Amino acid sequence: MAVKKKRYLLPIHHYGSGSNFNFEHFRMAALYALYTNRTIVEKWFYTHYSQERHAIGWKFLNETIDVDKLQELVGVAGIDEFRRNCNKTIDKVITTATGRADSEETYQKHVQLYKTEFGINILNWSHVDIIANPKNIFEEVSHIQCVGIYLPREFTLYKLPEQLDLLNLLDLHLIRPKNVRDAIDLVQRNVFHGKPFMALHFRTRAEEGCRDGMPNCDTTRKEAMRRSAISVSKDLRLLMKKRNISTIYVALPNYAMEYTNLFQKRLDNVLTRVDLVTMPTIAVMKDDNYMMSLVEQEICTRAELFVGWVYSYWSQMVIFQRNLSSRESINIKTLNGWDPKGLHLVKRKKK
C-alpha cells in the first residue's frame, strides 16, 4: 500500500508590520491548514528594530509558541522538512485581492526573502492565483502537495463553515512556550502573591523617534502622549478601586520606560518588567526584547482586567487568549481621560 504523501501549507508573509502582525498571519494560515487537513509549515518571526543590535534576527516558531501543543491539533513541519519533501519549491501560491497598489512589488520582495533566508523557491506574481472564494480554491488545490498561502490574514474577509469554533479551538493550542508559562507561574506566586491584578498595555510610539538621540523626535506628540497618560491614570485608579484590585502591571516598550515613574506617582503598586528581571528565570531573557514581550503578553493574558492599546496587534493577541476564558478586556480609548489630540495614531485594518 502506497504511503499517502503529507500535504503542506506554507504561510508567506513578513513585510508590513512587526512580529505580532505576522503571528496573526500565521494563526490564520494554521486555521486553513486545520480546515484542509494540511501540515502547517513553521514561520520564523523577526525581532523588533528597537532590539539591541547583537540580538537582532529571526526567532523560531518553538521560541514563540508551544509547538508540541499545536501538534496535538494540526501537523507542524519545520522549514528543513518542507525543503526536503517539496524540493525547495512551492507548487502553487494562493492569495486574495488586497486592493493595494504595490501588491506585485511587495510580493516579489517576499519571493527574494524566502529564496535568500529560507532557500525556498516561490512562484512569481504572474503565476499566483488571486481568489475570491477560499473554500473553492482549497478544493481545487487538494491534489497539490506543496501550497503557499500569501498574506493569510487577508482571507478573514471570507467566513468558512465553523470558522469561529475552529479559531477558538486553534487558540487553545496557540499557547506560549513552556519556559514562558513556567516563568509567569512563578511571577504569579512570588510577585503577585496569588492575588488578582490589572494589566495595561501602554504602546506609545511617540518616543520611538526620540530614542538613542534620533533627530526626528516629535516633542509635541511626545508631550500629548504624556498628557493622555496622566489623564487616564485617574480612570485606571477608579477601575482598580471598583474591582478591589491593588496591583497593576504596565507593559511598556523598552524605549518608553520613563512612563514607569509617571504611573507610579499616580497609582498604587505599579509593576513593570524591571520588577521581573530580578527573578533568575526571567533574568536570562532581560536583554531579549522579543522574549520579554512574550513574557509580558502572558502576564496580560492572566490579568483580572486587561486594558489594551488603541490599535495594536500585540494587544489583540492577548485578547484572543483572554476571550477563551471570558476574561474582561477593554480598550484604553474607551476611558474618559483618553485624549487622542496630537497623538497621530495609526488605525489598524480591522478583520
C-alpha positions in Angstrom: 0.0 0.0 0.0 1.4 3.4 -1.0 2.1 5.8 1.8 0.0 8.9 1.5 2.1 12.0 1.0 2.0 14.7 3.5 0.4 17.9 2.1 1.9 21.2 3.2 0.7 24.8 3.6 3.5 27.3 3.8 2.5 30.8 5.1 4.1 33.6 3.1 4.2 36.9 5.0 6.8 39.2 6.5 6.6 42.8 5.4 4.1 45.3 6.7 4.5 45.4 10.5 6.0 43.6 13.4 6.1 40.1 14.9 2.5 40.2 16.3 1.1 41.2 12.9 3.0 38.2 11.4 1.8 35.9 14.2 -1.8 36.8 13.3 -1.0 35.8 9.7 0.4 32.5 10.9 -2.6 32.0 13.1 -4.9 32.3 10.1 -2.7 30.0 8.0 -2.8 27.4 10.7 -6.6 27.7 10.6 -6.7 26.9 6.9 -4.2 24.1 7.4 -6.6 22.6 10.0 -9.6 23.2 7.7 -8.0 21.5 4.8 -6.1 18.7 6.7 -2.7 20.0 5.7 0.5 20.3 7.6 1.3 23.9 8.5 5.0 24.9 7.9 6.6 26.8 10.7 7.1 30.6 10.4 10.1 32.5 11.8 9.5 35.9 13.3 11.9 38.8 13.1 12.8 40.8 16.2 11.7 44.5 16.6 14.1 47.1 15.2 14.5 48.6 18.7 16.2 45.4 19.8 19.9 45.7 20.7 22.0 45.0 17.6 23.6 41.9 18.9 20.2 40.2 19.4 18.5 41.2 16.2 17.5 38.3 14.0 15.0 35.5 13.4 13.1 33.8 16.2 11.9 30.2 15.6 8.3 29.0 16.0 9.2 27.0 19.1 10.5 30.1 20.7 7.1 31.8 20.2 4.6 29.1 20.9 4.4 25.6 22.4 4.8 23.6 19.1 4.0 20.3 20.9 0.7 21.7 22.0 -0.1 22.9 18.4 0.8 19.5 17.0 -2.0 18.0 19.2 -4.4 19.7 16.7 -2.6 20.1 13.4 0.6 18.8 11.8 3.6 21.1 12.0 6.6 20.9 9.8 10.0 22.6 10.0 11.3 24.5 7.1 14.0 21.8 6.5 11.3 19.2 6.2 9.4 21.4 3.7 12.6 22.0 1.6 13.4 18.3 1.6 9.9 16.9 0.7 8.9 19.8 -1.7 12.2 20.0 -3.5 12.7 23.6 -2.1 9.8 24.7 -4.3 6.2 25.8 -3.8 4.0 24.3 -6.5 1.1 26.7 -6.1 0.5 30.0 -4.3 -2.9 31.3 -3.4 -3.9 34.7 -2.2 -6.8 37.1 -2.2 -7.2 40.6 -3.6 -5.8 43.2 -1.2 -6.6 46.4 -3.1 -3.0 47.6 -2.6 -1.3 49.5 -5.4 2.1 47.8 -4.6 0.8 44.2 -4.4 3.1 42.9 -7.0 6.2 44.8 -5.7 5.6 43.6 -2.1 5.0 40.0 -3.2 8.3 40.0 -5.2 10.1 41.2 -2.1 8.8 38.0 -0.4 10.0 35.9 -3.3 13.5 37.2 -2.7 13.3 36.9 1.1 12.2 33.3 1.0 14.9 32.4 -1.5 17.7 34.2 0.4 16.7 33.4 4.0 14.9 30.0 3.8 16.2 28.5 0.5 12.6 28.2 -0.9 11.6 29.0 -4.4 8.3 30.8 -4.7 6.4 31.4 -8.0 6.5 34.9 -9.4 3.5 37.2 -9.1 2.2 36.3 -12.6 1.6 32.7 -11.5 -0.2 33.5 -8.3 -3.9 32.5 -8.0 -5.8 35.5 -6.7 -9.1 34.1 -5.5 -12.5 35.3 -4.2 -13.7 32.1 -2.6 -11.2 30.3 -0.4 -13.4 27.3 0.0 -13.4 26.6 -3.7 -9.7 27.1 -4.2 -8.8 24.9 -1.3 -10.8 22.1 -3.0 -9.0 22.9 -6.3 -5.5 22.6 -4.9 -6.3 19.5 -2.7 -4.2 17.3 -5.0 -1.2 19.6 -4.8 1.4 18.7 -2.2 3.2 21.9 -1.6 1.0 25.0 -1.4 1.8 28.5 -0.3 -0.7 31.0 1.1 0.3 34.6 0.7 -1.0 37.1 3.4 -3.3 34.6 5.0 -4.7 37.2 7.3 -6.5 38.8 4.4 -8.6 35.7 4.0 -10.5 36.5 7.1 -12.8 38.6 4.9 -14.3 35.2 3.9 -16.1 33.1 6.5 -15.6 29.4 6.3 -18.0 26.9 7.9 -17.5 26.7 11.6 -14.7 29.2 11.4 -15.2 30.8 14.8 -15.4 27.4 16.6 -12.2 26.3 14.8 -10.4 29.5 15.7 -11.3 29.1 19.3 -10.0 25.5 19.2 -6.9 26.7 17.5 -6.3 29.5 20.0 -6.4 26.9 22.8 -3.4 25.3 21.1 -1.5 28.5 20.3 -0.1 29.0 23.8 3.3 30.4 24.8 6.3 28.1 25.2 6.6 26.2 28.5 9.6 28.2 29.7 7.5 31.4 29.4 4.4 29.8 31.1 6.5 28.4 33.9 8.2 31.8 34.5 4.8 33.5 34.8 3.6 30.8 37.2 6.5 31.9 39.5 5.6 35.6 38.9 2.0 35.0 40.0 3.2 33.2 43.2 6.2 35.4 44.1 5.3 38.8 42.7 1.5 39.0 42.7 1.3 36.5 45.6 -1.6 34.7 44.0 -3.8 37.8 44.1 -5.7 39.3 41.1 -4.1 42.1 39.3 -4.8 44.5 36.5 -2.6 44.9 33.4 -2.2 47.8 31.0 -0.5 47.7 27.6 0.7 51.3 27.0 2.0 51.0 23.5 3.2 54.6 23.0 5.0 55.2 19.7 5.6 58.9 20.4 9.0 58.0 21.9 10.2 55.8 19.0 11.7 58.7 17.1 13.3 60.1 20.3 15.3 57.0 21.3 19.1 57.0 21.2 19.4 60.6 20.2 17.5 60.2 17.0 17.0 63.5 15.1 13.3 63.1 14.2 11.9 63.4 17.7 8.4 64.9 17.7 8.4 66.6 21.1 4.8 67.9 20.6 3.5 64.4 20.1 5.5 63.2 23.0 4.0 65.8 25.3 0.5 64.9 24.0 1.1 61.3 24.9 2.3 62.3 28.4 -0.9 64.3 28.9 -3.1 61.4 28.0 -1.1 59.1 30.3 -1.6 61.5 33.2 -5.3 61.8 32.4 -6.1 58.1 32.1 -4.3 57.4 35.3 -7.4 58.7 37.1 -9.5 56.1 35.2 -7.1 53.3 36.0 -7.2 54.2 39.7 -11.0 54.1 39.6 -11.1 50.7 37.8 -8.8 49.2 40.4 -10.9 50.6 43.2 -14.2 49.3 41.7 -12.7 45.8 41.2 -10.8 45.8 44.5 -7.5 45.2 42.7 -4.4 46.5 44.4 -1.7 46.0 41.8 -1.4 46.9 38.1 1.2 45.6 35.7 2.2 48.1 32.9 3.7 46.7 29.7 5.8 49.4 28.1 8.1 49.5 25.1 11.7 49.3 26.1 12.2 52.9 24.8 9.4 54.3 26.9 10.2 53.1 30.4 10.1 56.7 31.6 6.4 56.3 31.9 7.0 54.0 34.9 7.6 57.0 37.2 4.5 58.8 35.7 2.2 55.9 36.6 3.9 55.1 39.9 3.3 58.7 41.1 -0.5 58.3 40.4 -1.3 54.6 41.1 -0.5 52.2 43.9 1.6 49.1 43.3 2.7 49.7 39.7 4.9 46.9 38.4 6.9 46.7 35.1 9.4 44.4 33.6 12.1 46.0 35.8 10.4 44.2 38.8 10.5 40.8 37.0 14.1 40.6 35.9 15.4 40.1 39.4 13.9 36.6 39.1 16.5 34.1 37.7 14.1 32.5 35.2 13.3 35.9 33.7 16.8 37.5 34.2 18.1 35.3 31.4 15.6 36.9 29.0 16.0 40.6 30.1 18.2 41.7 27.1 15.9 39.9 24.6 13.0 42.2 23.8 11.3 39.5 21.8 11.2 37.1 24.8 10.3 39.8 27.3 7.4 40.7 25.0 6.1 37.2 25.2 6.5 37.2 29.0 4.5 40.4 29.2 1.8 39.1 26.9 1.5 36.0 29.1 1.1 38.3 32.2 -1.5 40.4 30.5 -3.4 37.2 29.4 -3.7 36.2 33.1 -4.7 39.5 34.5 -8.2 40.0 36.1 -8.7 43.0 33.8 -6.7 44.0 30.8 -6.6 47.5 29.3 -5.3 47.2 25.7 -3.8 49.8 23.4 -5.9 51.7 20.8 -4.7 49.9 17.6 -2.3 47.1 18.4 -1.7 43.6 17.2 0.2 43.0 20.5 -2.9 43.7 22.5 -5.1 41.8 20.0 -3.0 38.6 20.5 -3.6 39.0 24.3 -7.3 39.4 23.8 -7.6 36.3 21.6 -6.3 34.3 24.5 -8.3 36.1 27.2 -11.6 35.6 25.2 -11.1 31.8 25.7 -11.8 32.2 29.4 -14.2 35.1 29.1 -11.7 37.5 30.9 -12.6 41.2 30.8 -10.7 43.3 28.3 -11.2 47.0 27.5 -9.6 49.4 25.1 -7.8 52.4 26.5 -9.6 54.7 24.1 -12.9 54.0 25.9 -11.6 55.6 29.1 -12.9 59.0 29.9 -9.5 60.5 30.2 -8.1 59.3 26.9 -7.3 62.3 24.7 -6.0 61.4 21.2 -5.4 65.0 20.2 -2.0 65.4 18.8 -1.1 61.7 19.0 -1.3 60.9 15.3 -2.4 57.3 16.0 -2.3 54.8 13.1 -5.5 52.8 12.8 -5.1 49.1 12.1 -7.2 47.5 9.4 -10.0 45.5 11.1 -10.5 41.9 10.3 
